Structure formats: C-alpha cells, structure tokens
Amino acid sequence: MYSQAIHLPSQAAPSLAPVRRLDIGLIGPGKVGTALVAQLHAARSRLLPMRLDLRLRAVAASRRMWLDVDDEAMHERHDGAQTWRPTDLDAFAGYVGTDGFPTLIIDCSASDEVASHYAGWLRQGIHVATPNKHAGSGDLARYGAIRGAAHDGRARFRFEATVCAGLPVMQTLRDLLDTGDELVAVDGMLSGTLAWLCNRFDGSAPFSACVREAHALGYTEPDPRDDLSGRDVARKLVIMARESGVPLALDDVEVESLVPASLQSVAPGEFMARMDELDAPLDARLAEARAVDGVLRHVAHLDRAGRASVRLVVLPRDHPFAHTRLTDNIVQFCTRRYRDNPLIVQGPGAGPEVTAAGVFTDILRIAGSLGANVCA
C-alpha cells in the first residue's frame, strides 16, 4: 500500500488588468456638452473599478479653447480651466493626444466646420463621437472620406445621438444589418417638437397657438421654422439611409414644409407675428384626418429602393405612431425578419440629458473596442 503525493500547479494571485485610459477633448460646451461632462464626472467612481479612466483633457468653444483642464475645476465651471487661447481645432486635437494614450474627440457642436475636420482626425487614429448631424447628412463625398479615414486610421466614428438622441436607433439598425437581416422600410417620428405638436393639435386651439406654446416651453428651436421645415428630420433620415447602405443626399429627400412659402424668408420676428397664417392649411389637414377617423403624424419614410420622404400624414388610430406621448420619438424597422411584426424603438428623443447619454454610450463602446472591461 502506498500513497502518491498529488502536486497541484501553484496559482499566482490574479493580477488586475491594466487601466485603460482614454484622453478626451470636448468641442461644444453647451447644453449637451455640459450634461455630458456631468455624466462623465458622476460615472468616474463606477468606471475606475472597471479599469477605465476617461480623462477630460481639453474643451473648445467656437472662439476659444481651454487646455490643461483640471478635472474638478472643469466640472465646476469650464472657465476655471488653467489655460485658454483662441480656438484652433487641429492644435486642440494635437494637445489632447499629447500623452500618447488613445484619443477621442467629442463634438457636441452643431458646426459643419467642425465636421470638416473629422476625416483628418480619424486618419491620425483619433476616435470621434458626436451628436452633430452635419457629417452624416452633409456632402456625400465628405461622408465617404470620413468613413475611409476611419478605416485607414483604425479609428472609431460613432454617432448614435444624431438620430433620436439617446434611443438605440443606430445601434439597432447596425445590429440588424450586421447579423444578415435586410431592410425593407423604415418609418419614424424623428422630431420631438413635431411629435408634441401633433399630439397637442386637436382643434381646440389654432395650430399657431400650439407652436407658440411649444416655443414658450422650450420645445422648439429659437426660430420654430427650423422644426416646421422638416429639414432636420430629413437629415436624420439621410443618416439612417447611409448607415443601411443607401447613398442618399439631403436633396434626394422629398420634404413637406409646414411653413407657407410666404413665411419662409421673412425675419424671425415677422414670422412669429404672422404665425396665424399656418392655421388654415393645418385646419384643413386636421379635418382630412377626422373625416377618416385618423390622426395627423409627422413621419419620415425610407424604402429599400432609396425613396425617402418627410411629410405630415394621416394614420389610423390603431397605428403604433398614433399612441406616442409628449415628445416621444418612434422608429419602426420593417425587415426580412421583422416584416409581419416590425421592430419598434420608442422613447424620449430630445433633450440634453438623453442626448448626452447617447454620446456616453458611444464613448463606452469605443472604450470597449480598446479593451476596457465595460458593457455597452
């Protein structure tokens, strides 16, 4: 009888994964940018145990930029940053990447000029995340250059919040296509402002009164024509079309403006004074809807052939779009898999907090692609 010693391999104490640091430069410290900075600050203690260090390095506004940002000072007041100088976006990006860590530029502006820098940054390996719609819906050649630069520079270009703020619309579309599904059509109420107006306009008050109410509540742009023209909705539809492989240009979208031709070019103050000229056409549209027991909704539509439209339509009362609330956005994906029962994404699609959350999701996805232990 004998005994045999069993030798188990010694196990070293588990080592912690290295901290993944991502250096960030923020362009556009307005409402969305400020909300994002607050969210980044609040998440810091939660992300560090995940071995992720999101380091805010610099902030740029339209005329001046702050470098050597002290995090705590920045979170309290961006004017408290240590150094400021006239804005130079290339110098700004260069500074953010000075320490040699992966670099991310977040563009929370609405500037076409900022978007013109994306391709150069991406080609240098600088990641870009943005709610700015100009790159995704602007010049098609520039869009192609941005996509090519991201590939060449092995950098990520993320823009979830360009469509429906924090709702996972673009990610849902990407997931459908990446898993081999085929898009048949996409329909959406893509403007929180126009959704609210459609819900509010029931004939008890003139349409112009509803617009004035929305304006007073801060639901519209300073000039409500920016919402009523449908142009911003068209931009969002173009972004979705391009993501699905349709090379759509903004001028390819058939857009119905709710602003009469007589008011399209007048000064903002004159438009506000003459807004009752909106009422007769909208009263007629409401009567048209009621004649068939339907509802008015502002809908963007794209089909598989690339036909795109943005218009006010009459829908039956049992349509999913007839039951939205307040400023809800809703997007309906009809695909090969979801042809009989379309996939719907719905929820608040406007506001600084939810838009910033959409950008934050993009940041975490970029960090995850770099090896950070985060789920997004």
C-alpha positions as a LaTeX table, in Angstrom:
\begin{tabular}{lrrr}
\hline
Residue & $x$ (\AA) & $y$ (\AA) & $z$ (\AA) \\
\hline
Met1 & 0.00 & 0.00 & 0.00 \\
Tyr2 & 1.40 & 3.30 & $-0.91$ \\
Ser3 & 0.45 & 6.89 & $-1.16$ \\
Gln4 & 1.22 & 9.22 & $-4.01$ \\
Ala5 & 1.61 & 12.90 & $-3.50$ \\
Ile6 & $-0.51$ & 14.99 & $-5.79$ \\
His7 & 1.15 & 18.21 & $-6.81$ \\
Leu8 & $-1.23$ & 20.91 & $-7.88$ \\
Pro9 & 0.21 & 23.72 & $-10.00$ \\
Ser10 & 0.79 & 26.79 & $-7.96$ \\
Gln11 & $-1.55$ & 29.66 & $-8.77$ \\
Ala12 & $-0.25$ & 33.15 & $-8.61$ \\
Ala13 & $-2.54$ & 35.76 & $-7.19$ \\
Pro14 & $-4.71$ & 37.14 & $-10.00$ \\
Ser15 & $-3.33$ & 40.34 & $-11.40$ \\
Leu16 & $-5.54$ & 43.26 & $-12.18$ \\
Ala17 & $-5.98$ & 44.18 & $-15.79$ \\
Pro18 & $-4.21$ & 47.38 & $-16.72$ \\
Val19 & $-6.19$ & 50.58 & $-16.54$ \\
Arg20 & $-7.34$ & 51.67 & $-19.98$ \\
Arg21 & $-7.01$ & 55.40 & $-20.29$ \\
Leu22 & $-8.87$ & 57.36 & $-22.95$ \\
Asp23 & $-7.96$ & 61.02 & $-23.34$ \\
Ile24 & $-10.93$ & 63.18 & $-24.31$ \\
Gly25 & $-11.33$ & 66.56 & $-25.94$ \\
Leu26 & $-14.81$ & 68.08 & $-25.89$ \\
Ile27 & $-15.96$ & 70.55 & $-28.55$ \\
Gly28 & $-19.15$ & 72.46 & $-27.78$ \\
Pro29 & $-19.66$ & 73.05 & $-24.04$ \\
Gly30 & $-23.33$ & 73.98 & $-24.49$ \\
Lys31 & $-26.33$ & 72.20 & $-23.00$ \\
Val32 & $-25.46$ & 68.74 & $-24.32$ \\
Gly33 & $-21.73$ & 69.15 & $-23.67$ \\
Thr34 & $-22.34$ & 70.36 & $-20.13$ \\
Ala35 & $-24.71$ & 67.45 & $-19.44$ \\
Leu36 & $-22.12$ & 65.01 & $-20.80$ \\
Val37 & $-19.36$ & 66.42 & $-18.59$ \\
Ala38 & $-21.62$ & 65.98 & $-15.57$ \\
Gln39 & $-22.37$ & 62.38 & $-16.58$ \\
Leu40 & $-18.69$ & 61.60 & $-17.07$ \\
His41 & $-17.90$ & 63.06 & $-13.66$ \\
Ala42 & $-20.68$ & 61.11 & $-11.94$ \\
Ala43 & $-19.55$ & 57.86 & $-13.59$ \\
Arg44 & $-15.88$ & 58.16 & $-12.72$ \\
Ser45 & $-16.05$ & 56.22 & $-9.46$ \\
Arg46 & $-18.07$ & 53.49 & $-11.16$ \\
Leu47 & $-15.74$ & 53.16 & $-14.15$ \\
Leu48 & $-12.39$ & 53.13 & $-12.36$ \\
Pro49 & $-13.05$ & 49.69 & $-10.75$ \\
Met50 & $-13.71$ & 48.52 & $-14.33$ \\
Arg51 & $-10.15$ & 49.69 & $-15.10$ \\
Leu52 & $-11.34$ & 52.55 & $-17.30$ \\
Asp53 & $-10.04$ & 56.10 & $-16.91$ \\
Leu54 & $-11.88$ & 58.65 & $-19.04$ \\
Arg55 & $-9.60$ & 61.67 & $-18.85$ \\
Leu56 & $-11.02$ & 65.04 & $-19.91$ \\
Arg57 & $-8.05$ & 66.95 & $-21.30$ \\
Ala58 & $-9.41$ & 69.99 & $-23.13$ \\
Val59 & $-12.57$ & 71.86 & $-24.05$ \\
Ala60 & $-13.21$ & 74.05 & $-27.09$ \\
Ala61 & $-15.98$ & 76.55 & $-27.76$ \\
Ser62 & $-16.50$ & 78.39 & $-31.02$ \\
Arg63 & $-13.98$ & 81.16 & $-30.25$ \\
Arg64 & $-11.71$ & 79.90 & $-27.51$ \\
Met65 & $-10.39$ & 76.67 & $-26.11$ \\
Trp66 & $-9.25$ & 75.56 & $-22.69$ \\
Leu67 & $-6.23$ & 73.30 & $-22.42$ \\
Asp68 & $-4.56$ & 71.74 & $-19.37$ \\
Val69 & $-8.05$ & 71.16 & $-17.99$ \\
Asp70 & $-8.14$ & 70.47 & $-14.30$ \\
Asp71 & $-10.95$ & 67.95 & $-13.94$ \\
Glu72 & $-12.52$ & 69.30 & $-10.77$ \\
Ala73 & $-12.30$ & 72.90 & $-11.96$ \\
Met74 & $-13.78$ & 71.89 & $-15.28$ \\
His75 & $-16.73$ & 70.16 & $-13.68$ \\
Glu76 & $-17.48$ & 73.20 & $-11.58$ \\
Arg77 & $-17.01$ & 75.81 & $-14.31$ \\
His78 & $-15.17$ & 75.42 & $-17.58$ \\
Asp79 & $-13.84$ & 79.00 & $-17.33$ \\
Gly80 & $-11.79$ & 77.74 & $-14.41$ \\
Ala81 & $-9.53$ & 75.71 & $-16.68$ \\
Gln82 & $-5.90$ & 76.63 & $-16.41$ \\
Thr83 & $-5.11$ & 77.85 & $-19.93$ \\
Trp84 & $-7.26$ & 79.32 & $-22.65$ \\
Arg85 & $-6.49$ & 80.66 & $-26.09$ \\
Pro86 & $-8.21$ & 81.29 & $-29.44$ \\
Thr87 & $-9.71$ & 78.11 & $-30.85$ \\
Asp88 & $-7.52$ & 76.15 & $-33.26$ \\
Leu89 & $-9.11$ & 72.74 & $-33.76$ \\
Asp90 & $-6.02$ & 70.99 & $-35.14$ \\
Ala91 & $-3.89$ & 72.28 & $-32.26$ \\
Phe92 & $-6.71$ & 71.26 & $-29.91$ \\
Ala93 & $-6.72$ & 67.68 & $-31.18$ \\
Gly94 & $-2.93$ & 67.55 & $-31.07$ \\
Tyr95 & $-2.91$ & 68.66 & $-27.45$ \\
Val96 & $-5.50$ & 66.08 & $-26.38$ \\
Gly97 & $-3.27$ & 63.32 & $-27.77$ \\
Thr98 & $-0.01$ & 64.71 & $-26.33$ \\
Asp99 & 0.45 & 61.99 & $-23.70$ \\
Gly100 & 0.26 & 59.14 & $-26.21$ \\
Phe101 & $-2.90$ & 57.46 & $-24.92$ \\
Pro102 & $-5.86$ & 56.63 & $-27.18$ \\
Thr103 & $-7.57$ & 59.90 & $-28.04$ \\
Leu104 & $-11.24$ & 60.74 & $-28.52$ \\
Ile105 & $-12.73$ & 63.97 & $-29.81$ \\
Ile106 & $-16.36$ & 64.52 & $-28.82$ \\
Asp107 & $-18.12$ & 67.07 & $-30.99$ \\
Cys108 & $-21.24$ & 68.40 & $-29.26$ \\
Ser109 & $-21.44$ & 71.41 & $-31.55$ \\
Ala110 & $-23.81$ & 71.81 & $-34.48$ \\
Ser111 & $-20.99$ & 73.08 & $-36.69$ \\
Asp112 & $-20.37$ & 71.98 & $-40.25$ \\
Glu113 & $-16.88$ & 73.45 & $-40.00$ \\
Val114 & $-16.03$ & 71.13 & $-37.08$ \\
Ala115 & $-17.35$ & 68.16 & $-39.05$ \\
Ser116 & $-14.93$ & 69.02 & $-41.85$ \\
His117 & $-12.07$ & 68.05 & $-39.50$ \\
Tyr118 & $-13.30$ & 64.52 & $-38.80$ \\
Ala119 & $-11.54$ & 62.79 & $-41.70$ \\
Gly120 & $-8.16$ & 64.26 & $-40.75$ \\
Trp121 & $-8.56$ & 63.29 & $-37.11$ \\
Leu122 & $-9.71$ & 59.76 & $-37.89$ \\
Arg123 & $-6.84$ & 59.27 & $-40.33$ \\
Gln124 & $-4.47$ & 60.09 & $-37.45$ \\
Gly125 & $-6.11$ & 57.38 & $-35.33$ \\
Ile126 & $-8.17$ & 59.82 & $-33.25$ \\
His127 & $-11.63$ & 58.47 & $-32.45$ \\
Val128 & $-14.68$ & 60.69 & $-32.96$ \\
Ala129 & $-18.10$ & 60.57 & $-31.25$ \\
Thr130 & $-20.75$ & 63.14 & $-31.99$ \\
Pro131 & $-24.44$ & 64.14 & $-31.99$ \\
Asn132 & $-23.60$ & 66.63 & $-34.79$ \\
Lys133 & $-25.67$ & 65.68 & $-37.86$ \\
His134 & $-23.62$ & 67.59 & $-40.44$ \\
Ala135 & $-21.09$ & 64.84 & $-41.16$ \\
Gly136 & $-23.65$ & 62.08 & $-41.54$ \\
Ser137 & $-26.10$ & 64.06 & $-43.65$ \\
Gly138 & $-23.85$ & 66.55 & $-45.43$ \\
Asp139 & $-21.78$ & 66.28 & $-48.59$ \\
Leu140 & $-21.74$ & 62.64 & $-49.71$ \\
Ala141 & $-18.10$ & 62.75 & $-50.84$ \\
Arg142 & $-17.05$ & 64.08 & $-47.44$ \\
Tyr143 & $-19.04$ & 61.35 & $-45.72$ \\
Gly144 & $-17.23$ & 58.76 & $-47.81$ \\
Ala145 & $-13.90$ & 60.35 & $-46.91$ \\
Ile146 & $-14.79$ & 60.19 & $-43.20$ \\
Arg147 & $-15.66$ & 56.51 & $-43.46$ \\
Gly148 & $-12.50$ & 55.79 & $-45.43$ \\
Ala149 & $-10.37$ & 57.71 & $-42.95$ \\
Ala150 & $-11.82$ & 55.75 & $-40.03$ \\
His151 & $-10.85$ & 52.53 & $-41.80$ \\
Asp152 & $-7.36$ & 53.75 & $-42.73$ \\
Gly153 & $-6.66$ & 55.15 & $-39.28$ \\
Arg154 & $-8.24$ & 52.21 & $-37.47$ \\
Ala155 & $-10.31$ & 54.70 & $-35.52$ \\
Arg156 & $-13.93$ & 54.60 & $-34.44$ \\
Phe157 & $-16.55$ & 57.05 & $-35.73$ \\
Arg158 & $-19.69$ & 56.87 & $-33.58$ \\
Phe159 & $-22.83$ & 58.96 & $-33.98$ \\
Glu160 & $-25.69$ & 57.24 & $-32.15$ \\
Ala161 & $-27.08$ & 60.52 & $-30.79$ \\
Thr162 & $-27.52$ & 62.07 & $-34.24$ \\
Val163 & $-30.85$ & 60.24 & $-34.54$ \\
Cys164 & $-33.36$ & 60.25 & $-31.68$ \\
Ala165 & $-30.86$ & 61.37 & $-29.03$ \\
Gly166 & $-30.25$ & 58.55 & $-26.54$ \\
Leu167 & $-32.55$ & 55.96 & $-28.13$ \\
Pro168 & $-30.60$ & 52.98 & $-29.56$ \\
Val169 & $-31.80$ & 53.56 & $-33.12$ \\
Met170 & $-28.49$ & 53.48 & $-34.99$ \\
Gln171 & $-27.18$ & 50.54 & $-32.95$ \\
Thr172 & $-30.38$ & 48.60 & $-33.60$ \\
Leu173 & $-30.03$ & 49.27 & $-37.32$ \\
Arg174 & $-26.37$ & 48.21 & $-37.27$ \\
Asp175 & $-27.18$ & 45.04 & $-35.35$ \\
Leu176 & $-29.92$ & 44.07 & $-37.80$ \\
Leu177 & $-27.71$ & 44.54 & $-40.83$ \\
Asp178 & $-24.57$ & 43.06 & $-39.27$ \\
Thr179 & $-26.46$ & 39.85 & $-38.47$ \\
Gly180 & $-27.62$ & 39.49 & $-42.08$ \\
Asp181 & $-31.09$ & 40.99 & $-41.93$ \\
Glu182 & $-32.35$ & 43.08 & $-44.87$ \\
Leu183 & $-34.09$ & 46.42 & $-44.53$ \\
Val184 & $-37.46$ & 46.64 & $-46.30$ \\
Ala185 & $-38.53$ & 50.03 & $-44.95$ \\
Val186 & $-38.01$ & 52.32 & $-42.02$ \\
Asp187 & $-40.61$ & 54.80 & $-40.76$ \\
Gly188 & $-40.19$ & 57.20 & $-37.91$ \\
Met189 & $-41.39$ & 60.19 & $-35.98$ \\
Leu190 & $-37.94$ & 61.72 & $-35.60$ \\
Ser191 & $-38.74$ & 65.18 & $-34.19$ \\
Gly192 & $-39.74$ & 65.59 & $-30.56$ \\
Thr193 & $-41.07$ & 69.05 & $-31.40$ \\
Leu194 & $-43.30$ & 67.87 & $-34.23$ \\
Ala195 & $-44.43$ & 64.86 & $-32.21$ \\
Trp196 & $-45.54$ & 67.17 & $-29.41$ \\
Leu197 & $-47.34$ & 69.46 & $-31.86$ \\
Cys198 & $-49.17$ & 66.53 & $-33.48$ \\
Asn199 & $-50.25$ & 65.30 & $-30.06$ \\
Arg200 & $-51.30$ & 68.77 & $-28.91$ \\
Phe201 & $-53.10$ & 69.97 & $-32.04$ \\
Asp202 & $-56.64$ & 68.63 & $-31.63$ \\
Gly203 & $-58.67$ & 71.55 & $-32.92$ \\
Ser204 & $-59.33$ & 73.08 & $-29.51$ \\
Ala205 & $-56.74$ & 75.79 & $-30.28$ \\
Pro206 & $-55.22$ & 77.05 & $-33.53$ \\
Phe207 & $-52.05$ & 75.37 & $-34.71$ \\
Ser208 & $-50.18$ & 78.66 & $-34.33$ \\
Ala209 & $-51.18$ & 78.77 & $-30.65$ \\
Cys210 & $-49.74$ & 75.27 & $-30.22$ \\
Val211 & $-46.48$ & 76.40 & $-31.83$ \\
Arg212 & $-46.31$ & 79.42 & $-29.54$ \\
Glu213 & $-46.91$ & 77.17 & $-26.54$ \\
Ala214 & $-44.17$ & 74.78 & $-27.65$ \\
His215 & $-41.85$ & 77.74 & $-28.17$ \\
Ala216 & $-42.56$ & 79.06 & $-24.66$ \\
Leu217 & $-41.88$ & 75.62 & $-23.19$ \\
Gly218 & $-38.53$ & 75.44 & $-24.99$ \\
Tyr219 & $-39.59$ & 72.53 & $-27.21$ \\
Thr220 & $-38.81$ & 74.37 & $-30.46$ \\
Glu221 & $-35.66$ & 75.93 & $-31.82$ \\
Pro222 & $-35.43$ & 79.72 & $-31.28$ \\
Asp223 & $-36.86$ & 80.05 & $-34.80$ \\
Pro224 & $-39.66$ & 77.42 & $-34.96$ \\
Arg225 & $-39.26$ & 77.22 & $-38.73$ \\
Asp226 & $-36.15$ & 75.14 & $-38.12$ \\
Asp227 & $-38.51$ & 72.46 & $-36.78$ \\
Leu228 & $-41.53$ & 73.08 & $-39.01$ \\
Ser229 & $-39.50$ & 72.93 & $-42.23$ \\
Gly230 & $-38.83$ & 69.19 & $-41.76$ \\
Arg231 & $-35.21$ & 69.73 & $-42.78$ \\
Asp232 & $-33.76$ & 68.42 & $-39.52$ \\
Val233 & $-35.88$ & 65.28 & $-39.78$ \\
Ala234 & $-34.61$ & 64.81 & $-43.33$ \\
Arg235 & $-31.03$ & 64.94 & $-42.03$ \\
Lys236 & $-31.77$ & 62.12 & $-39.60$ \\
Leu237 & $-33.36$ & 60.05 & $-42.35$ \\
Val238 & $-30.28$ & 60.55 & $-44.55$ \\
Ile239 & $-28.05$ & 59.34 & $-41.71$ \\
Met240 & $-30.10$ & 56.16 & $-41.34$ \\
Ala241 & $-30.17$ & 55.62 & $-45.10$ \\
Arg242 & $-26.40$ & 55.88 & $-45.41$ \\
Glu243 & $-25.90$ & 53.52 & $-42.48$ \\
Ser244 & $-28.10$ & 50.99 & $-44.29$ \\
Gly245 & $-26.02$ & 51.29 & $-47.46$ \\
Val246 & $-28.20$ & 53.73 & $-49.43$ \\
Pro247 & $-26.04$ & 56.65 & $-50.70$ \\
Leu248 & $-28.74$ & 59.26 & $-50.09$ \\
Ala249 & $-28.15$ & 63.00 & $-50.30$ \\
Leu250 & $-30.23$ & 65.55 & $-48.44$ \\
Asp251 & $-31.70$ & 66.89 & $-51.66$ \\
Asp252 & $-32.92$ & 63.38 & $-52.52$ \\
Val253 & $-35.46$ & 63.51 & $-49.69$ \\
Glu254 & $-38.94$ & 64.75 & $-50.57$ \\
Val255 & $-39.66$ & 67.17 & $-47.72$ \\
Glu256 & $-43.00$ & 68.78 & $-46.98$ \\
Ser257 & $-42.55$ & 72.02 & $-45.04$ \\
Leu258 & $-45.32$ & 73.16 & $-42.73$ \\
Val259 & $-44.21$ & 76.76 & $-43.30$ \\
Pro260 & $-46.08$ & 78.55 & $-46.13$ \\
Ala261 & $-43.90$ & 79.97 & $-48.88$ \\
Ser262 & $-44.93$ & 83.48 & $-47.82$ \\
Leu263 & $-43.24$ & 82.98 & $-44.44$ \\
Gln264 & $-40.12$ & 81.02 & $-45.35$ \\
Ser265 & $-37.83$ & 84.00 & $-45.96$ \\
Val266 & $-39.13$ & 86.65 & $-43.57$ \\
Ala267 & $-37.23$ & 87.73 & $-40.45$ \\
Pro268 & $-37.81$ & 85.61 & $-37.32$ \\
Gly269 & $-39.73$ & 88.37 & $-35.57$ \\
Glu270 & $-42.05$ & 88.81 & $-38.52$ \\
Phe271 & $-42.61$ & 85.07 & $-38.71$ \\
Met272 & $-43.66$ & 84.97 & $-35.06$ \\
Ala273 & $-46.03$ & 87.90 & $-35.63$ \\
Arg274 & $-47.63$ & 86.31 & $-38.71$ \\
Met275 & $-47.75$ & 82.74 & $-37.46$ \\
Asp276 & $-51.55$ & 82.61 & $-37.72$ \\
Glu277 & $-51.00$ & 82.09 & $-41.46$ \\
Leu278 & $-50.17$ & 78.50 & $-40.53$ \\
Asp279 & $-53.69$ & 77.87 & $-39.24$ \\
Ala280 & $-55.88$ & 77.49 & $-42.33$ \\
Pro281 & $-53.71$ & 74.83 & $-44.02$ \\
Leu282 & $-53.36$ & 72.85 & $-40.79$ \\
Asp283 & $-57.08$ & 73.10 & $-40.02$ \\
Ala284 & $-57.73$ & 71.54 & $-43.41$ \\
Arg285 & $-55.30$ & 68.70 & $-42.72$ \\
Leu286 & $-56.89$ & 68.02 & $-39.34$ \\
Ala287 & $-60.33$ & 67.90 & $-40.95$ \\
Glu288 & $-58.96$ & 65.43 & $-43.50$ \\
Ala289 & $-57.75$ & 63.16 & $-40.70$ \\
Arg290 & $-61.00$ & 63.35 & $-38.77$ \\
Ala291 & $-63.03$ & 62.53 & $-41.86$ \\
Val292 & $-61.49$ & 59.04 & $-41.85$ \\
Asp293 & $-61.25$ & 58.76 & $-38.04$ \\
Gly294 & $-57.47$ & 59.10 & $-38.23$ \\
Val295 & $-54.72$ & 61.15 & $-36.65$ \\
Leu296 & $-52.10$ & 63.52 & $-38.02$ \\
Arg297 & $-48.49$ & 62.49 & $-37.56$ \\
His298 & $-45.20$ & 63.82 & $-38.94$ \\
Val299 & $-43.46$ & 60.81 & $-40.47$ \\
Ala300 & $-40.15$ & 60.13 & $-42.19$ \\
His301 & $-40.12$ & 57.16 & $-44.58$ \\
Leu302 & $-37.37$ & 55.26 & $-46.40$ \\
Asp303 & $-37.88$ & 52.17 & $-48.55$ \\
Arg304 & $-35.42$ & 49.60 & $-49.85$ \\
Ala305 & $-35.23$ & 51.36 & $-53.23$ \\
Gly306 & $-33.93$ & 54.52 & $-51.55$ \\
Arg307 & $-37.13$ & 56.55 & $-51.90$ \\
Ala308 & $-37.26$ & 58.95 & $-48.97$ \\
Ser309 & $-39.88$ & 61.39 & $-47.75$ \\
Val310 & $-40.70$ & 63.58 & $-44.76$ \\
Arg311 & $-44.31$ & 64.74 & $-44.52$ \\
Leu312 & $-47.45$ & 65.13 & $-42.46$ \\
Val313 & $-49.62$ & 62.05 & $-42.95$ \\
Val314 & $-52.97$ & 60.68 & $-41.80$ \\
Leu315 & $-52.68$ & 57.40 & $-39.89$ \\
Pro316 & $-55.37$ & 55.08 & $-38.49$ \\
Arg317 & $-55.95$ & 55.28 & $-34.76$ \\
Asp318 & $-54.64$ & 51.74 & $-34.24$ \\
His319 & $-51.27$ & 52.57 & $-35.81$ \\
Pro320 & $-48.33$ & 52.44 & $-33.34$ \\
Phe321 & $-47.50$ & 56.07 & $-34.15$ \\
Ala322 & $-50.96$ & 57.15 & $-33.01$ \\
His323 & $-50.12$ & 56.35 & $-29.39$ \\
Thr324 & $-46.91$ & 58.29 & $-28.79$ \\
Arg325 & $-46.71$ & 60.58 & $-25.78$ \\
Leu326 & $-45.45$ & 64.14 & $-25.48$ \\
Thr327 & $-42.12$ & 64.47 & $-27.32$ \\
Asp328 & $-41.63$ & 60.75 & $-27.94$ \\
Asn329 & $-39.66$ & 59.64 & $-30.96$ \\
Ile330 & $-40.54$ & 56.31 & $-32.51$ \\
Val331 & $-38.82$ & 54.31 & $-35.26$ \\
Gln332 & $-40.30$ & 51.26 & $-36.94$ \\
Phe333 & $-37.97$ & 48.85 & $-38.75$ \\
Cys334 & $-39.59$ & 46.57 & $-41.30$ \\
Thr335 & $-37.03$ & 43.95 & $-42.32$ \\
Arg336 & $-36.94$ & 40.47 & $-43.78$ \\
Arg337 & $-37.08$ & 39.05 & $-40.25$ \\
Tyr338 & $-39.47$ & 41.65 & $-38.89$ \\
Arg339 & $-41.73$ & 42.04 & $-41.91$ \\
Asp340 & $-45.04$ & 40.91 & $-40.36$ \\
Asn341 & $-44.44$ & 42.47 & $-36.96$ \\
Pro342 & $-42.00$ & 45.39 & $-37.34$ \\
Leu343 & $-39.40$ & 46.13 & $-34.69$ \\
Ile344 & $-40.10$ & 49.39 & $-32.83$ \\
Val345 & $-37.81$ & 51.64 & $-30.80$ \\
Gln346 & $-39.66$ & 54.34 & $-28.85$ \\
Gly347 & $-38.98$ & 56.87 & $-26.10$ \\
Pro348 & $-37.87$ & 60.43 & $-25.40$ \\
Gly349 & $-35.87$ & 61.59 & $-28.40$ \\
Ala350 & $-34.83$ & 65.09 & $-27.38$ \\
Gly351 & $-33.22$ & 66.94 & $-24.51$ \\
Pro352 & $-29.66$ & 67.49 & $-23.27$ \\
Glu353 & $-29.63$ & 64.65 & $-20.74$ \\
Val354 & $-30.78$ & 61.89 & $-23.09$ \\
Thr355 & $-28.65$ & 63.21 & $-25.96$ \\
Ala356 & $-25.59$ & 63.25 & $-23.71$ \\
Ala357 & $-26.43$ & 59.70 & $-22.62$ \\
Gly358 & $-26.39$ & 58.63 & $-26.26$ \\
Val359 & $-22.92$ & 60.14 & $-26.67$ \\
Phe360 & $-21.79$ & 58.48 & $-23.43$ \\
Thr361 & $-22.89$ & 55.11 & $-24.82$ \\
Asp362 & $-20.69$ & 55.73 & $-27.86$ \\
Ile363 & $-17.76$ & 56.58 & $-25.58$ \\
Leu364 & $-18.17$ & 53.28 & $-23.73$ \\
Arg365 & $-18.40$ & 51.33 & $-26.99$ \\
Ile366 & $-15.18$ & 52.93 & $-28.19$ \\
Ala367 & $-13.52$ & 52.16 & $-24.84$ \\
Gly368 & $-14.74$ & 48.56 & $-25.08$ \\
Ser369 & $-13.21$ & 48.22 & $-28.54$ \\
Leu370 & $-9.89$ & 49.29 & $-27.00$ \\
Gly371 & $-10.06$ & 46.51 & $-24.41$ \\
Ala372 & $-11.78$ & 48.22 & $-21.47$ \\
Asn373 & $-13.92$ & 45.93 & $-19.34$ \\
Val374 & $-17.23$ & 47.71 & $-19.95$ \\
Cys375 & $-20.54$ & 46.58 & $-21.35$ \\
Ala376 & $-22.30$ & 49.00 & $-23.69$ \\
\hline
\end{tabular}
